[in-house]
């Protein structure tokens, strides 16, 4: 493993911002720290950067223990939310700055600046000053500067969050493609699940300073380890079920849902997590669950239907808008719900 973080802990005046965090990142891998505001993502990134001193634990890169090594000596690349370009330097001078610090010859600097500017598509903006650039262009320049030294590790903290939605999406795709092409190892912070799913080789999900799950986007979304993971990674309604002797699930109300409680002992209670895309609407007769349509909203690619039943939470179902029109349902109609097997997740009821 290229980056190994073990047992990193940091407390600020009574708040444990990062609590015994351990993770390993392979060379060339893109790993995202994901979680809600205040869960400790930025502090963990800053601990890795050497910008914050750990109370316990250590950071190793390429087999070297970085304890006591100051941030500037670690040689990592940084891209933060605030673009932090030098305002009195041109784009070219900004990108060249780390090379100059390292004493690179003028001709080499010029060549490298041209290469990097082309890489991030700002080669026509090299003579401009930061205030003459759009937010997206500034972030490209910041990325080029961070890549100038071919850093062993690139650290990015919500670099796209200040941009408008369209540019954010475009830059997201470009960033993924670019970093994959040059093979840099990256640790990325975001609170945006969609961004994490699209960008990451692996996602590290955090809650209150702790790492609660690490896995590929598919693993974390389709096999959440806890209710928190299920609810944070996407929409999920949680239904309490009892596990029958044959592994089937018996909701507190309604008919049995066929054998899916693979990890739970018969007789135990579980929490069934239902994602909207795995719930199908059908006539109530013979359906696995039955409820009443509370509302339906057209969201473009799908129509989301909220269904109330004798269970506690409202279950959401995503249906094709055309199917929805065919169904001709209106709020108050009785409706059946079938659960698509591949999307069912059952956790122990006690899982956090
Ligand atoms: P956000 O997405 O809002 O940036 P985050 O997940 O990155 O949040 P951190 O910035 O790492 O979270 O903060 C984690 C916790 O540590 C929070 O409770 C925060 O208030 C606290 N914290 C962070 N930095 C400091 C500091 N320098 N002094 C005191 N408390 C801090």
Boltz pocket constraint, residues with backbone or C-beta under 6 A from the ligand:
constraints:
  - pocket:
      binder: B
      contacts: [[A, 12], [A, 13], [A, 15], [A, 16], [A, 17], [A, 35], [A, 36], [A, 37], [A, 38], [A, 39], [A, 40], [A, 41], [A, 42], [A, 43], [A, 44], [A, 191]]
      max_distance: 6.0
